């Protein structure tokens, strides 16, 4: 899994999140419909606001779909069987072990 370098802040808007992950905002909105664990907060103006954890979950979904070539159903199954926290922990450990 690629290194995830997040700016030192707590929340991110959808455009910034998309740039960090190297995907388009519409992809993030689609993933929100497919993965229950992706539920951003909304600002007063109705804009999506992602926490650091949300961005990590999105990075994990991106890794499963783009790098490991899982289908949406396959990625959902992995997250359901391992649990989000365990899968995130494995991804963090993988980045540390590889020096990323």
KEKE-3310 file (N, C-alpha, C; in steps of 0.2 Angstrom, whole numbers, plus 5000, padded with zeros to 4 digits):
npx = (5004:5003:5011:5003:5001:4996:4990:4994:4980:4963:4951:4945:4940:4930:4937:4950:4953:4951:4962:4972:4971:4972:4961:4945:4932:4919:4921:4923:4911:4903:4908:4904:4891:4892:4900:4897:4905:4910:4906:4904:4904:4894:4896:4890:4886:4883:4893:4903:4913:4928:4935:4952:4952:4942:4948:4958:4951:4945:4957:4961:4950:4953:4965:4962:4953:4960:4973:4974:4965:4952:4934:4920:4911:4919:4929:4920:4917:4930:4932:4921:4924:4937:4935:4935:4944:4954:4958:4963:4973:4982:4985:4992:5003:5009:5013:5023:5032:5037:5043:5036)
npy = (4994:5011:5025:5035:5052:5064:5080:5091:5092:5091:5089:5087:5093:5087:5089:5090:5078:5070:5073:5070:5056:5053:5051:5055:5066:5062:5048:5046:5050:5040:5028:5031:5027:5013:5008:5006:5011:5023:5038:5054:5069:5083:5100:5116:5122:5111:5104:5090:5084:5076:5066:5062:5049:5044:5047:5038:5026:5028:5027:5014:5007:5012:5005:4992:4991:4996:4993:4980:4974:4970:4967:4978:4971:4961:4969:4974:4963:4959:4970:4968:4955:4956:4968:4985:4992:4983:4980:4993:4994:4984:4989:5001:4995:4988:4999:5004:4994:4993:5005:5016)
npz = (5000:4996:5003:5014:5015:5025:5027:5041:5049:5055:5047:5031:5015:5001:4988:4992:4998:4987:4979:4988:4988:4974:4966:4958:4964:4961:4962:4975:4981:4975:4981:4994:4993:4992:5003:5019:5030:5026:5029:5028:5038:5037:5033:5038:5027:5019:5013:5011:5024:5028:5041:5047:5049:5041:5029:5029:5029:5016:5008:5011:5005:4992:4990:4991:4980:4968:4969:4973:4966:4969:4968:4971:4979:4984:4991:5000:5007:5013:5021:5030:5035:5041:5048:5050:5059:5061:5048:5044:5054:5049:5037:5041:5048:5037:5029:5038:5039:5027:5026:5021)
capx = (5000:5006:5012:4997:5004:4990:4992:4992:4974:4958:4946:4947:4935:4930:4942:4957:4953:4952:4969:4977:4970:4973:4955:4940:4927:4913:4922:4922:4904:4900:4910:4900:4885:4894:4903:4893:4910:4912:4900:4907:4900:4892:4897:4884:4884:4881:4898:4906:4919:4931:4940:4958:4950:4938:4953:4962:4947:4945:4964:4961:4946:4956:4970:4958:4950:4964:4980:4973:4960:4946:4928:4916:4908:4925:4932:4916:4918:4936:4931:4916:4927:4942:4933:4938:4950:4959:4961:4967:4979:4986:4988:4997:5009:5012:5017:5029:5037:5040:5046:5032)
capy = (5000:5017:5029:5040:5057:5068:5087:5091:5095:5086:5088:5088:5093:5081:5090:5089:5071:5067:5075:5066:5049:5052:5049:5060:5067:5057:5041:5046:5050:5033:5023:5032:5023:5006:5006:5009:5014:5029:5042:5060:5074:5089:5107:5120:5124:5105:5101:5084:5085:5070:5066:5059:5041:5044:5047:5032:5021:5029:5025:5007:5005:5013:5000:4985:4991:4998:4990:4972:4972:4967:4970:4981:4966:4958:4973:4974:4956:4959:4974:4965:4949:4958:4973:4991:4994:4978:4981:4999:4992:4980:4994:5005:4991:4987:5005:5005:4989:4995:5012:5021)
capz = (5000:4995:5009:5015:5019:5026:5030:5049:5051:5057:5043:5024:5010:4996:4983:4995:4999:4981:4977:4992:4986:4967:4962:4957:4969:4960:4964:4983:4982:4973:4987:5000:4992:4992:5009:5025:5034:5023:5031:5031:5041:5033:5035:5038:5020:5016:5010:5014:5028:5030:5046:5046:5049:5035:5023:5029:5026:5009:5006:5011:4999:4985:4989:4989:4973:4963:4969:4974:4961:4972:4966:4976:4983:4987:4996:5006:5011:5016:5027:5035:5039:5045:5052:5048:5063:5060:5041:5045:5057:5045:5032:5044:5049:5031:5027:5043:5038:5020:5026:5018)
cpx = (5004:5006:5006:5000:4998:4993:4990:4986:4969:4953:4948:4940:4935:4936:4949:4958:4954:4959:4973:4977:4971:4967:4950:4935:4921:4914:4921:4915:4900:4902:4906:4893:4886:4897:4900:4898:4912:4906:4903:4902:4899:4893:4890:4881:4882:4887:4901:4912:4922:4936:4946:4956:4946:4943:4957:4958:4946:4952:4964:4956:4949:4962:4967:4956:4955:4971:4979:4968:4954:4940:4925:4914:4914:4928:4927:4916:4924:4935:4926:4920:4932:4940:4938:4944:4955:4962:4965:4973:4984:4989:4993:5003:5013:5016:5023:5034:5040:5044:5043:5029)
cpy = (5006:5021:5034:5046:5063:5075:5087:5095:5089:5084:5090:5088:5088:5082:5088:5082:5067:5067:5070:5058:5048:5049:5055:5060:5062:5050:5041:5045:5043:5028:5024:5028:5015:5004:5010:5013:5021:5034:5049:5064:5079:5095:5110:5122:5117:5102:5095:5086:5078:5070:5062:5051:5040:5043:5041:5026:5022:5026:5017:5004:5006:5007:4993:4985:4992:4994:4982:4970:4969:4970:4974:4976:4962:4962:4974:4968:4957:4964:4972:4959:4952:4964:4979:4992:4989:4979:4988:4998:4989:4985:4998:5001:4990:4993:5006:5000:4990:5002:5017:5025)
cpz = (5000:5002:5009:5019:5019:5029:5037:5050:5052:5052:5036:5020:5005:4991:4986:4996:4993:4978:4981:4989:4978:4963:4962:4962:4968:4962:4972:4984:4980:4979:4993:4999:4993:4999:5015:5030:5032:5024:5033:5034:5036:5036:5035:5031:5016:5013:5014:5018:5030:5036:5043:5045:5043:5029:5023:5027:5019:5005:5006:5006:4993:4984:4987:4982:4967:4963:4969:4970:4963:4968:4972:4981:4987:4992:5002:5011:5015:5022:5032:5039:5043:5050:5050:5052:5062:5053:5041:5048:5053:5039:5035:5045:5042:5028:5032:5041:5031:5020:5023:5023)
residu = (UNK:UNK:UNK:UNK:UNK:UNK:UNK:UNK:UNK:UNK:UNK:UNK:UNK:UNK:UNK:UNK:UNK:UNK:UNK:UNK:UNK:UNK:UNK:UNK:UNK:UNK:UNK:UNK:UNK:UNK:UNK:UNK:UNK:UNK:UNK:UNK:UNK:UNK:UNK:UNK:UNK:UNK:UNK:UNK:UNK:UNK:UNK:UNK:UNK:UNK:UNK:UNK:UNK:UNK:UNK:UNK:UNK:UNK:UNK:UNK:UNK:UNK:UNK:UNK:UNK:UNK:UNK:UNK:UNK:UNK:UNK:UNK:UNK:UNK:UNK:UNK:UNK:UNK:UNK:UNK:UNK:UNK:UNK:UNK:UNK:UNK:UNK:UNK:UNK:UNK:UNK:UNK:UNK:UNK:UNK:UNK:UNK:UNK:UNK:UNK)
# end
